[in-house]
């Protein structure tokens, strides 16, 4: 599934993003209720590639559904 389609589902589940800071060009993607003070790679992700790798790893263990997206 392409990033934009997955991001739409995550946004519906309460995820949010932050614009790049400083010289970075990558957005930061955060789970509901999480901040950049939490754990990178678990609670927030820098860049589309990092987020997609995390989601792909989760896909191996369980099929995607709306309930699953909330559990992320």
C-alpha positions as CSV (number, residue, x, y, z in Angstrom):
1,X,0.0,0.0,0.0
2,X,1.3,3.4,-0.9
3,X,2.3,5.9,1.8
4,X,-0.5,8.4,1.1
5,X,-3.2,5.7,1.5
6,X,-1.7,4.4,4.7
7,X,-1.2,7.9,6.1
8,X,-4.9,8.6,5.5
9,X,-5.8,5.6,7.6
10,X,-3.4,6.5,10.4
11,X,-4.7,10.1,10.5
12,X,-8.2,8.7,11.0
13,X,-6.9,6.7,13.9
14,X,-5.5,9.8,15.5
15,X,-1.9,9.9,14.3
16,X,-0.4,13.4,13.5
17,X,2.7,14.8,11.8
18,X,5.1,17.6,12.4
19,X,6.9,19.7,9.8
20,X,10.7,19.2,9.4
21,X,12.9,21.3,11.8
22,X,16.2,22.9,11.0
23,X,17.9,21.4,7.9
24,X,15.9,18.2,8.0
25,X,13.5,17.5,5.0
26,X,11.6,14.7,6.7
27,X,8.3,15.1,8.5
28,X,7.9,13.4,11.9
29,X,4.9,11.1,12.3
30,X,3.6,10.5,15.8
31,X,1.2,8.0,17.3
32,X,-1.8,9.4,19.2
33,X,-0.8,10.9,22.5
34,X,2.9,10.6,21.8
35,X,5.6,13.3,21.4
36,X,9.1,13.5,20.2
37,X,10.2,13.0,23.8
38,X,9.0,9.4,23.5
39,X,10.8,6.5,21.8
40,X,11.8,6.9,18.2
41,X,10.9,3.9,16.1
42,X,8.1,2.9,18.4
43,X,6.1,6.1,19.3
44,X,7.3,8.4,16.5
45,X,9.0,8.1,13.2
46,X,11.2,10.4,11.2
47,X,10.4,10.3,7.5
48,X,8.1,8.2,5.3
49,X,10.6,5.4,4.9
50,X,11.0,4.9,8.7
51,X,7.3,4.8,9.2
52,X,6.6,2.5,6.3
53,X,9.3,0.0,7.5
54,X,7.6,-0.1,10.9
55,X,4.2,-0.6,9.3
56,X,5.5,-3.3,7.0
57,X,7.0,-5.1,10.0
58,X,3.6,-5.1,11.7
59,X,1.9,-6.3,8.6
60,X,3.8,-9.6,8.8
61,X,2.1,-10.5,12.0
62,X,-1.5,-9.3,11.4
63,X,-3.8,-8.3,8.5
64,X,-4.8,-4.6,8.3
65,X,-8.2,-3.5,9.5
66,X,-9.5,-0.3,11.1
67,X,-9.3,-1.8,14.6
68,X,-5.7,-2.7,14.0
69,X,-4.8,0.8,13.0
70,X,-6.1,2.1,16.3
71,X,-3.8,-0.4,18.2
72,X,-0.7,0.9,16.5
